[in-house]
Amino acid sequence: MNEALFLSRLQFGWVISFHILFPAGGLRKSNGVPPSMTLWDAASPVQSQGFVPVGALIMLPAVLAYSGYSYHVFRGKVTAETAYY
């Protein structure tokens, strides 16, 4: 068995063991939130909630455009023979 395959299986084994040993790590009872707090108490103001979608509508096209541009610039420069993995 080559070293890369061995390390891949070892890493997978660690992930599986962690999830078996700690299945409900995020679901513990004492999470620091008072029982009297409701979802509406914890929510941010309406003005703040309106800012997030506006930011997403501006940034998402910018990120997609930049990703498309970078794929366009680097297309055909890496082949299976020149890859290092």
N, C-alpha and C positions, 0 to 999 in steps of 0.2 A: 504494500500500500504506500503510495507516495505521501510526502509530507503535507502537501496542501489538503489532500483529502482527509488525512488524519486530523489536522487542525480544524477543519470544517466540522467533522463529526464530534470532536472534543467540544467545540464551542456549542454545537447543537445540544450535546449532552448536558452542559452547564445550564443552558436556558431551560431545558425540560426539568432538570432537578430543582432549579430555583422555583419554578411554578408549581411543582409537586409539594415542595417543602413549605412554601409561603403562598397558598392559594388565595387567601383573602386579605392580603396586606393592606389594600386600600379600603377595605370594608370593616375596619375595626370600630368598636362602639364609641370609644372616647376620641373623637376627631377634633375637639376644641370648639365646636359650634354649640352655642346654648340651645337647649330644646325649645325655647320660646321664640327663636328667630324663624321667621317664615321666608319664603322665596321673595316675597314682595319687599320685605325689610332689607334683604341682602342685595337687591337689584340696584343698579346705578340709575341716576336721573335720566329722564327721557332725552335730554339734550346730549348726554354722553352716548346713549345708545344710538342716536341718529348720526353721530360722528363716525362710528365704526363702518357702517355700510358705505358711506361716502368715501372714506379712505380706501376701502377695498375696491370700490369701483374705479378709483384713480390708479391704484397700485397694481391691480391684477393685469390690466392690459399692458402696463409698462414692463412687468416681469415677463409676461408671455412674449412680448415683442423682443426683449433683450435675449431671451432664451432662443427664440427663432433666429435672431441675427447671429448668435454665437454658433448655433448648429450650421448655419449657412456658411460662415467663415471657415469653420474647421471641417467641413464635409470632405471626405476622401483623403484626409491627411493621415489617418490611422488605419492600418490594415491589421489583419490577424497576425501577420508575421512580425510587425513592429510593436505589438502590444506587449507590455511587460508583465502581465499577470498570467 
